Amino acid sequence: MRTLLSFFSRGRDRSRQGAWIYNALVDQARRPQFYESLEVPDTIDGRFDLIVLHAGLYLPRLKSVRAEGKPLAQAAFDQMFANMEESLRELGNGDMSVPKKMQSMIQAFYGRAAAYDVALREGDVGSLRAALHRNVYRGAEVTSTKLDALSTYVRAASEALKAADDTDIVAGTFAWPAP
């Protein structure tokens, strides 16, 4: 019986930690500098894309932490999409449309995360800039200076995540570079 209770307790703790990590990602994605200085559209889509950008950088790093990383990354991912589903419902989407929209959002997450990962892994600044322009700015007119600044931030965040201590990654206390 004690083992069963321990199992459920670990699940709740992991879920809480996943929520903590997700909330830390949202806090970073909502920093005013992104919207004011870098001119990311302060819209539902702009906010979604910055959350996806940060989660796409952070979750693979979290998964790399032995033992607890993968389940925590899954818990944070689950929290992210539970929150997004709740937001869709609050915006008035009905039960029939929510699953289709959620599927589109999940596909968008994986597509964007893959594009950023490939560009960062290959050191291809042009591909990273193109992915950021296509996704974060949705192809809208943006100055090269703003796009370069966001690209520089993403590269710096990626390097900082690689160098970060596993304890900070698991705890969700990683210190992001300034945007």
Sequence and secondary structure as in RCSB ss.txt:
>XXXX:A:sequence
MRTLLSFFSRGRDRSRQGAWIYNALVDQARRPQFYESLEVPDTIDGRFDLIVLHAGLYLPRLKSVRAEGKPLAQA
AFDQMFANMEESLRELGNGDMSVPKKMQSMIQAFYGRAAAYDVALREGDVGSLRAALHRNVYRGAEVTSTKLDAL
STYVRAASEALKAADDTDIVAGTFAWPAP
>XXXX:A:secstr
 HHHHHHHHHHHHHHHHHHHHHHHHHHHHT HHHHHTS    SHHHHHHHHHHHHHHHHHHHHTSTTTHHHHHHH
HHHHHHHHHHHHHHHTT  TTTHHHHHHHHHHHHHHHHHHHHHHHHHT HHHHHHHHHHHTSTT    HHHHHHH
HHHHHHHHHHHHHS HHHHHHT       
